[in-house]
């Protein structure tokens, strides 16, 4: 399954908001050394009840708008 995620780094608190088919994630980490992306993956994994190994970034590694691929158990 593919999910469109908008990540905002350096926020005051970590939040995850589902808006229709899209997800908005705010993380405390800075957008350096992949810190914000890793925290966003953790939060999305918790939301869908999967491990972080089941999630990968398909596109948008260097932009706020990303597409995550989530492998769900069938």
N, C-alpha and C positions, 0 to 999 in steps of 0.2 A: 504494500500500500504506500502511496506517496502522499506527503503532507506538506503544505506550504507554510513556512514558519518565518516570522519577522523577529529578528533578535535585536534588542537594544542593550548594549553594554554599559557598564558604569552606572547602573541604576542604584537607588537607595536601598531597594530590597528586591529579592527574587520573586517574580510573579509569572504566572502562566494564565493567559486568558484565551478561551476558545471563542472565535468569532465566525460562526458558520462552519465552513470547511477549513478555514485558516486558523492558525494559532499565533498569538503574539506572546513573546517571551522577553522579560526584562531580567538581566543578571547583574550581579555586583561586580563581576570580574571585568578586567579591561580586555580590549580586543587585540591583545598581543600574545604571541606564542600559543595561539589556539585556545586560550583559557576560556573565553566567552563561548566559543563553539562547543567545547567539552561540557561546560555547565549547562548549556541549552540542551545538549543531547541527554544529559542526566535527567533534566526536568521533563522532557518529552517522554523519555522511557518510563518515568514514574507515572506520568499521566495515562499512558497506554498499558501499563503493567507488563512491560518487557524489560530485558536487560539492555545495557548500552551497547553490547556487542551485536544486537539485532537491529541497530539503527546506524545508518551512514548518511553522510551529506552527499547528495547527488550533484547539486549545483549550488553556487553562491557561497563558496568558501570565503571569499573576501568581501562580500556585500551583506547588508542587513537582511535582505530577502533571500531565503534559502529553500531548497526542496530536500526533505528528508525521506529516505526510503526506510520503511519499517517492516521487518520480517515478523509476521505473527505466526504462532504455532497453529497448525491446522489439525 
